[in-house]
Amino acid sequence: MFGRRRKRKKQPREAEATAEETTETADEVRRVKLEPAPRPDGPWDVSEVGSPGEGRVDLGGMFVPGVPGMELRVEVAGDSIVAATVVLKESAIQLQAFAAPKREGIWSEVREEISAGITQQGGVVDEVEGPLGWELRAHVPVQLPDGKRGTQVVRFVGVDGPRWFLRGVISGQGAVQPEAAGVLEQIFRDTVVVRGDGPMAPRDPIVLKLPEDAQMVPDGVKKDVKKERSGEDGAQVSRFAGGMDKLRRGPEITEVR
């Protein structure tokens, strides 16, 4: 017959370690649930800008800054326009706005999801503090034109606003050369988000629309939507980690000045 095992008295070092673990867990929770940080340099909520249409393209849910020589491509999912991509020379930034909780920022949590999704695909991700705040710099696996596998360097940037979250995906030279990224970073800062007053579930994309006076040109690409990629274990990759391959291009606006 076995006697009851006497409970071992917790040693000071163990108690200290447990306290540290508890503090780390609490810090993680607080980090995820933080309120949106101040945005003294943008991007902006429509309530913070007197004339959002001045120098910007009105896409309904967003006002996107216009710069000489750029192309503005809209990206569609199903029948809805949900993102806009600014192409400038050999660089591009995709802008996509989402609904968010009223009193919680989600960028910290979204970064974790993006990192997990890209790592699951075999990519490499680094979290760094850049000119736009905390961002992810990733080497994402891609298929090259010759059919071989390669990697593409991409920067994921994001900012929490009042009831919205704006994500930017910088690719091309802007992802690897700071001098090429400056204009794209300023476009991100100068973007104005129009969340609207209607009810939206957190993380739902804010739908955009085409400008009434836009001069469109054919995009010259196939009109099909690629299927969502999944990890090896069958888990879906976060919607925030997709970059531009989960959407299809719509009409383009060129020579925005």
Order of alpha helices (4+ residues) and beta strands (2+ residues): alpha-beta-beta-beta-beta-beta-beta-alpha-beta-beta-beta-beta-alpha-beta-beta-beta
